[in-house]
Amino acid sequence: MLIPTELQEIDPRFVADAYSLKISRLVFASLVSIDPFSLEVTNQLAQSVQVLSPVRYLVRLKKGLRFSDGSALDAHDVVATFESIADPRLQSRYAQSYQNIQRIAVVDSHAVIFELKEAHAPFLTDLELPVLSSRYRERK
């Protein structure tokens, strides 16, 4: 892919410009994606997203997910990604968008529960954050 400038960043927790954002979305998969025409949320890594209450969401991952290096992608990677983006030490430009998450818990290797501090109607679209390996919890 040719772009008119050098990429500033590829880690989706830090991308700032439109080209880096687009490339990061091509390189990394998210739990869900947003259809650009209908704006509907569609599953990507998630097999299902179940709204248990206005503040609790159960995300079940598809079976057999792998990162490009062949390592398994599981619930621990999801938790590490979302916890890292909200970690003030990491200084992600998107941290504020994820401050409403009170807790993320691994149910099993293919399921995660998100608990919010308060109801947030567009939370499903917040799950569009690309998932990184838990090895990259800290900034590289």
Residue, then its C-alpha position, 0 to 999 in steps of 0.5 A: m500500500l502506498i501512502p503519501t507520508e511515513l507512518q507515525e505509529i502503528d500501535p492502535r493505542f497510539v495512532a493519531d493520523a488518518y493513515s496510521l489509523k487505517i493501516s493499524r485497522l488493516v494489521f490488527a483485528s478488533l472484537v467488532s467492526i463498524d460498517p462504514f455505510s450502515l454504521e452497524v456493529t458487526n462481529q470480527l474477533a467476537q463470536s457474540v456480544q451479549v448485553l447482560s445489563p446496561v453496565r455488563y457485556l459478555v464477549r465470546l471470542k471465536k475459536g481458533l483465533r491466532f496472531s500473525d506469528g501463530s500464537a493463540l489469541d485469547a481472552h487474556d489478550v483482550v483484557a490486556t489490550f483494554e487494561s493497557i489503553a486505560d493505564p495512565r502510565l501508557q499515556s494513550r491518547y484514547a485512554q479517556s474513552y475507556q475510563n468508564i470500564q470498571r472491570i474486565a474479567v476473564v470468564d474462560s479462554h474464549a470469554v470476557i465480561f466488561e463491567l462499566k461504571e455507568a451505562h454508556a449506550p455506544f459501548l459496543t462501538d468502543l469494542e472496535l479497538p484492535v486487540l494486541s497480544s498480552r506481551y505488548r501490555e507495555r509500550k514497545 
